Amino acid sequence: MVQVKTFYAFNDLRNFSYLIFDDQSGESWVIDPYEADPIIDYIKKNALNLLGILNTHQHHDHIRGNAPLIKAFNAQVHKLHGKEVINLNETTQIDPLDTPGHTTDHKAFLLKTGTGPWSLFSGDTLFNSGVGNCKNGGDLGMLYKTTLNLSKLPRDTTLYPGHDYLKRNLEFALSVEPDNKSVREALKLIPEVSPELRVALTLGHEQEVNPFFRLFSEQLRKQLSFSEKSLDDEAIFFKLRTLRDHW
């Protein structure tokens, strides 16, 4: 069975790193390592075989742990191109998705299994109740199109983002859609545990609480001073992201 182990870095950026592994074969892959030591310890303790490292993009906090992992296990960074996939076993694979926006070459990774829901490792493209910024070489138009594409994935897809911005993003979501009961409830239910121990949420949940998935909301449009009849979703997305940049 393929499992996902979450590692949380207690730093100002609140990074998540992930280890995907098959508990039968022991083969494993790391996504966006920040702190290498806990990952190295876990791999050794569980007698796993690290086959490689996947990075969603090249910002330092997503590749910081590459070098120590390469040194410890002689595992290399893999860059998947085109239709190239990683087969974990007969029923499970990792597919790369082109997800430009936060950076122009950003990729996400979709863990697809024939026995259960898929999982999306979204890096800095999609967060719980938010999306990435475009402050360091990104493109907002690309991010809009990418977000639209990700919103079409199955609702039961589990979301594994690159950072824990859950509480702050929900507070922003409430500011632009104050009558959204799902957002209010989500804020109340944030568990008082380490982020790495939280149960991962789904894209179906994001449809209820993520304002960047809810451009259709009449209240959101009114809060942003858009006409209810306006069909310019991209303009709404741009304004939302600009507001979030300064919020």
C-alpha positions, 0 to 999 in steps of 0.5 A: 500500500502506498502511504504519504508521510508529512513533515512540517518545518517549524520555520517562519515559512511553515513549509511542508515536505512529503515522503511517498512510499510503498510499504510493501516494496519500501520504495520511496520518493521525497517531494520538496524537502526542507529539513533533511534530517527528519526525513533521513531518520524516517527512511532509515528507521523504516528501512525504506529505499529512496529512489529520488527527489521531486521538486515543484519549483526551484525556490530555496525553501523547496530544495533546501534538503536536496543535497543532504538527501543526495549525500545520504542515499545517493538519490538524485533529483528527477525532472519529469517531462511530458507524459513521463510518470513514476510507477510506484506499483501496478496500480499507483503512479505519480504524474507531473502536472504543469502548474505555472503561475507562482513560477513559470516552470512550476509543477505539481504532482498527482498521486493516482491510484486505482484503489482510492482517491488521488492526492495532489502535491501542489507546492506553492500553486494551491494552498488550503483556502488560497493560492500562491503569490506571483511576487518572485517571477510569477505570472498571475494570468498563468496562475488563474488558468492553473487554478481553474484547471486544478479546480476540475480535478475530482472532489475527493482528491486529497490536497497536500500543499507546500505550506501551512497557511490554513488559518490565515487563508481562512481568515482572508476568505471570511473577509471577502465572503463573510456569510460563508458558513463553511469558512466559519466552521472550518476556522472553528475546527482547526485542530490544536495539533502540529500541522504535520498531524492534521488530516489532509483536506480534499478539493471538495472542501476547497470548493466550499472555503477557497475564495479562488475556487468561488469566483461565482459567489455573488457575495464575494463579487459584491465585496470586491465591488463587481457587478453580480452580472459580471462574467470576468472571472479572471479580473475577480481572481486578479483582484482577490490575489492583489488583496491577499498580497496586502492583507 
